[in-house]
């Protein structure tokens, strides 16, 4: 007999990673016999996600607002537009994602108890966990957590972005291609670019993205976005809504397991790619691996921060931290000399070593060598001599 407040499985966090894990678990018939507790925070979610995919599952296709077969890269005197072949670039707004899971998915699974009771602490060990949430204590054999419960990690580089959803009186957008990066703006001492998702010829999300340790004031972002739109597209438009977000560009501070052996999910497990911030695909793959492990008893194969792709990320992160103005040149050369589908496969960590050598051979070698020597030197320094980092808030994914 199931005791009160006792479950087989507790999922902490009702964001992207919590719901994707439950979705993947639900594919196994045995899941119907599991008593599950989902702990949310009672807050409305305003996240959106973009990603590329070859065969998107039908359940996610119904959440898609817009998709594109072409992507465009822009820089000074450069515009590259390419067909993605068998891939599509997708945009899923948070409203569609969360309405599906809260209104359709959860009612189909009555063995999942959903409570807006913010988790405060995890105690115990695998097989005998206790989770403190509000004035309640919940027990479970397994705990998966996507929320920072203790001290937040120290982050020294962020991708922060401000976006305007606008509607124009005139047809000023090309709905056939999303603009992944537009570096034809003043860098102002940082690595920054515009990102444009055209939903129609008259409407789009226009977003300013920074790679920088410190966020700007909202008015500063807005002035830059207004200057860009007015200068390139005219002034006959209205703002429908605005968004803002931060994504950590950091390695070595996120871990697959919590202090008591609970399994971490999403951002706190390092599932947002440090150099790009893309997370949807990585969290989806991680959720599949964790669900498979849950029912087979085998160890899940998760993102490895010690593999060669993590090493590549570490070099680019060092360059952006220490030589931010080099970012524009690096990305411009990358897109000028490498096909876009190969770049996306590289970001997906699906390329082979020879393809990667070919990619790096076309980039400015001296600055990557400096990054390499610096990383090797850092490994030789005692912790007390390493540069301090800045503490900021993280958004839960």
C-alpha positions in Angstrom: 0.0 0.0 0.0 1.3 3.4 -1.0 2.0 5.6 2.0 1.0 9.3 2.0 3.6 11.6 0.4 5.6 8.5 -0.8 6.3 8.0 -4.5 8.4 5.9 -6.8 9.7 9.0 -8.5 9.8 12.8 -7.9 10.5 15.3 -10.6 11.5 18.8 -9.3 10.7 21.5 -11.7 7.8 21.9 -14.2 9.9 23.4 -17.0 11.2 22.0 -20.3 13.4 19.3 -18.8 10.9 18.1 -16.2 8.1 17.6 -18.8 10.4 16.1 -21.4 11.6 13.5 -19.0 8.0 12.6 -18.1 7.1 12.4 -21.8 10.0 10.0 -22.5 9.1 7.9 -19.4 5.5 7.7 -20.6 6.6 5.8 -23.7 7.3 2.7 -21.5 4.2 0.7 -20.5 5.7 0.1 -17.0 5.4 3.9 -16.4 1.6 3.5 -15.8 2.4 1.6 -12.6 4.7 4.3 -11.2 3.5 6.8 -8.6 5.0 10.1 -9.7 5.1 13.5 -8.1 5.8 16.6 -10.2 6.7 19.7 -8.1 6.3 23.0 -9.8 6.8 26.6 -8.6 3.4 28.0 -9.6 4.9 30.6 -11.9 3.9 31.2 -15.5 6.6 30.2 -17.9 7.6 32.6 -20.7 10.3 30.6 -22.5 10.6 29.9 -26.2 12.9 27.4 -28.0 14.5 27.1 -31.4 16.3 24.1 -32.7 16.9 22.2 -35.9 15.7 18.6 -36.4 15.4 16.0 -39.2 12.4 14.0 -37.9 10.4 15.9 -35.3 8.0 13.8 -33.4 4.3 14.5 -34.1 3.6 15.6 -30.5 6.1 18.4 -30.9 5.0 19.3 -34.4 1.7 20.4 -33.1 3.5 22.9 -30.8 5.5 24.5 -33.6 4.6 28.1 -34.4 6.9 28.5 -37.4 9.6 26.5 -39.2 12.1 27.4 -41.9 14.0 25.3 -44.5 16.6 28.0 -45.0 18.9 29.8 -42.6 20.8 33.1 -43.3 24.0 34.5 -41.9 25.0 38.1 -42.3 28.1 40.2 -41.6 29.8 43.2 -43.2 29.5 42.8 -47.0 28.4 39.1 -46.5 25.1 37.4 -46.7 24.9 33.6 -46.9 21.6 31.8 -47.3 21.5 28.1 -47.5 18.9 25.3 -47.7 19.2 23.0 -44.7 18.5 19.8 -46.8 16.6 17.3 -44.7 16.7 19.5 -41.6 14.2 22.2 -40.5 14.7 25.1 -38.0 11.8 25.1 -35.6 10.3 27.7 -33.2 8.2 26.5 -30.3 6.7 29.2 -28.0 6.4 28.3 -24.3 2.6 28.8 -24.4 2.2 25.9 -26.9 4.6 23.6 -25.0 3.2 24.2 -21.5 -0.5 24.2 -22.6 0.0 20.8 -24.2 1.7 19.2 -21.1 -0.6 20.8 -18.5 -3.9 20.4 -20.4 -3.4 17.2 -22.5 -0.5 15.2 -21.2 -1.1 15.3 -17.4 -4.8 14.3 -17.6 -3.8 11.2 -19.6 -1.6 10.1 -16.7 -3.5 10.2 -13.5 -0.7 8.5 -11.6 1.3 11.8 -11.9 0.5 14.1 -9.0 1.2 17.7 -10.0 1.7 20.2 -7.1 2.8 23.8 -7.1 4.9 23.4 -4.0 8.4 24.8 -4.4 11.1 22.3 -3.5 13.6 23.6 -0.9 15.9 20.7 -0.2 16.8 17.1 -1.1 18.0 14.7 1.6 18.8 11.0 1.8 20.3 8.9 -1.0 19.2 6.9 -4.0 16.4 4.5 -3.0 15.5 6.6 0.0 15.2 10.2 -0.9 13.2 12.9 1.0 12.3 16.2 -0.6 11.3 19.2 1.5 8.8 21.4 -0.3 6.8 24.1 1.6 5.7 22.5 4.8 5.7 19.0 3.4 8.2 16.2 3.2 7.9 13.8 0.3 9.6 10.4 0.0 10.8 8.7 -3.1 13.2 6.0 -4.4 14.2 8.3 -7.3 14.6 12.1 -7.6 15.2 14.1 -10.8 15.9 17.8 -10.3 16.0 20.8 -12.7 16.1 23.6 -10.0 18.9 25.2 -8.1 18.2 24.4 -4.5 21.4 25.6 -2.9 24.0 28.2 -3.7 23.9 29.2 -7.3 27.0 28.5 -9.4 29.5 31.3 -10.3 29.2 32.3 -13.9 31.7 34.6 -15.7 30.2 34.7 -19.2 26.5 34.9 -20.3 24.5 34.9 -23.5 21.9 37.5 -22.8 19.3 38.6 -25.2 16.4 41.0 -25.6 13.8 40.5 -28.3 10.9 42.5 -29.8 7.9 40.7 -31.4 6.8 43.3 -34.0 4.2 43.7 -36.7 4.8 46.0 -39.6 2.4 47.8 -41.9 4.5 46.8 -44.9 6.0 43.5 -46.1 9.6 43.9 -44.8 10.5 40.3 -43.8 11.4 37.2 -45.9 9.4 34.4 -44.2 11.4 31.8 -46.1 14.5 32.1 -44.0 15.4 32.7 -40.4 18.5 34.9 -39.8 20.6 32.9 -37.4 23.2 35.7 -36.9 23.5 39.2 -38.3 26.9 40.7 -37.3 26.5 43.8 -39.4 26.0 45.9 -36.2 28.5 47.9 -34.1 30.1 45.4 -31.7 30.7 48.1 -29.1 33.6 46.1 -27.4 31.6 42.9 -27.1 30.6 39.9 -29.3 27.0 40.7 -30.3 24.6 40.1 -33.2 21.0 40.4 -34.3 18.7 37.3 -34.6 15.6 37.5 -36.7 12.7 35.0 -36.9 10.2 36.1 -39.6 6.8 34.6 -38.9 5.3 36.3 -42.0 6.2 39.1 -44.4 4.9 41.6 -41.8 5.8 40.0 -38.4 8.9 38.8 -36.8 10.9 38.4 -33.6 13.9 40.7 -33.8 16.4 40.0 -31.0 19.7 41.5 -29.9 22.1 38.9 -28.5 25.3 39.6 -26.4 28.1 37.3 -25.3 29.3 39.3 -22.3 29.9 39.0 -18.5 27.4 41.8 -17.6 23.9 42.4 -18.8 22.8 45.8 -20.0 19.9 47.9 -18.7 16.7 47.1 -20.6 16.6 50.6 -22.1 20.0 50.1 -23.6 18.9 46.9 -25.3 15.7 48.6 -26.5 17.6 51.5 -28.0 19.9 49.2 -30.0 16.9 47.1 -31.3 15.0 50.3 -32.2 18.0 51.7 -34.0 18.4 48.4 -36.0 14.8 48.2 -37.0 14.4 51.8 -37.9 17.6 51.8 -39.9 16.9 48.6 -41.8 13.2 48.2 -42.0 11.5 51.5 -41.4 9.4 52.9 -38.6 5.9 51.7 -39.6 5.6 48.9 -37.0 4.2 48.2 -33.6 5.6 46.2 -30.8 3.4 43.2 -29.8 5.5 42.1 -26.8 9.1 41.9 -25.6 11.2 39.1 -24.1 14.5 38.8 -22.2 16.7 35.9 -21.1 20.1 34.8 -20.0 21.9 31.6 -20.7 25.2 30.6 -18.9 28.2 30.1 -21.2 30.2 28.2 -18.7 31.9 24.8 -18.2 32.8 22.9 -15.1 30.0 24.3 -12.8 27.1 22.0 -13.8 26.9 18.4 -12.8 24.9 15.3 -13.7 24.2 14.5 -10.0 23.2 16.6 -7.0 24.8 16.4 -3.5 22.8 13.4 -2.4 22.9 11.5 -5.7 19.7 12.9 -7.2 19.9 13.2 -11.0 20.1 16.7 -12.3 18.3 17.8 -15.4 18.4 20.7 -17.9 20.6 23.7 -17.3 21.9 22.5 -14.0 23.1 19.3 -15.6 25.0 21.2 -18.3 22.5 20.5 -21.1 22.6 24.0 -22.6 25.5 24.0 -25.0 28.0 26.5 -23.5 29.0 28.2 -26.8 25.5 28.6 -28.3 22.9 28.2 -25.6 20.9 25.7 -27.6 19.2 23.3 -25.2 16.0 21.8 -26.6 17.6 19.0 -28.6 20.2 18.2 -25.9 17.6 18.0 -23.2 15.4 15.8 -25.4 18.3 13.4 -26.1 19.2 13.4 -22.4 15.6 12.6 -21.4 15.5 9.6 -23.8 18.7 8.3 -22.2 17.4 8.8 -18.7 14.1 7.2 -19.4 15.8 4.2 -21.0 18.1 3.9 -18.0 15.2 4.1 -15.5 13.5 1.0 -16.9 16.5 -1.0 -17.9 18.8 -0.3 -15.0 21.7 0.6 -17.3 23.7 3.7 -16.9 22.5 6.6 -19.1 24.9 8.0 -21.7 24.8 11.7 -21.1 26.7 14.8 -22.4 30.3 14.4 -21.5 32.2 17.6 -20.5 35.5 15.9 -21.0 35.1 14.9 -24.7 36.7 16.7 -27.7 33.6 18.8 -28.3 33.7 20.2 -24.8 37.4 21.0 -25.5 36.4 22.9 -28.7 33.8 24.8 -26.6 36.4 25.7 -24.0 38.7 27.3 -26.7 35.9 29.4 -28.2 34.7 30.5 -24.7 38.2 31.6 -23.8 38.4 33.7 -27.0 35.0 35.3 -26.4 35.9 36.1 -22.7 39.3 37.5 -23.5 39.0 38.8 -27.1 35.3 39.4 -27.7 35.8 41.4 -30.8 37.4 38.3 -32.5 34.0 36.6 -32.3 32.6 38.4 -35.3 35.6 37.4 -37.5 35.5 33.8 -36.3 31.8 33.3 -37.0 32.1 35.1 -40.4 34.9 32.9 -41.6 33.1 29.8 -40.3 30.0 30.5 -42.3 31.9 31.7 -45.3 34.0 28.6 -45.6 31.8 25.8 -44.2 28.4 24.6 -45.4 25.6 25.4 -43.0 24.4 21.8 -42.6 28.0 20.8 -41.6 28.1 23.6 -39.0 24.8 22.4 -37.6 26.1 18.8 -37.4 29.2 20.1 -35.7 27.1 21.9 -33.1 25.1 18.7 -32.7 28.4 16.9 -32.1 27.8 14.6 -35.0 30.9 15.3 -37.1 34.0 13.1 -37.3 37.5 14.2 -36.4 38.5 14.9 -40.0 35.5 17.2 -40.6 36.5 19.0 -37.5 40.1 19.5 -38.6 38.8 20.9 -41.8 36.6 23.3 -40.0 39.3 24.6 -37.7 41.8 24.8 -40.5 39.7 27.5 -42.1 39.5 29.6 -38.9 42.2 32.1 -37.6 44.8 29.6 -36.2 46.9 32.0 -34.1 44.1 33.0 -31.7 43.0 29.4 -31.2 46.6 28.5 -30.4 46.6 31.3 -27.8 43.5 29.9 -26.3 45.0 26.4 -26.3 48.2 27.6 -24.5 46.1 29.6 -22.0 43.9 26.6 -21.2 47.0 24.5 -20.7 48.4 27.1 -18.4 45.2 27.3 -16.4 45.4 23.6 -15.6 48.8 24.2 -14.0 47.6 27.1 -11.8 46.4 26.4 -8.2 42.7 27.3 -7.7 43.6 30.4 -5.6 45.4 32.0 -8.6 42.5 31.6 -11.0 40.4 34.7 -11.9 37.3 35.3 -9.8 33.9 34.9 -11.3 30.6 36.8 -11.0 27.5 35.4 -9.3 24.3 35.9 -11.1 20.8 34.4 -11.3 20.0 31.5 -13.6 16.8 30.9 -15.4 15.4 27.4 -14.8 15.1 25.2 -17.8 
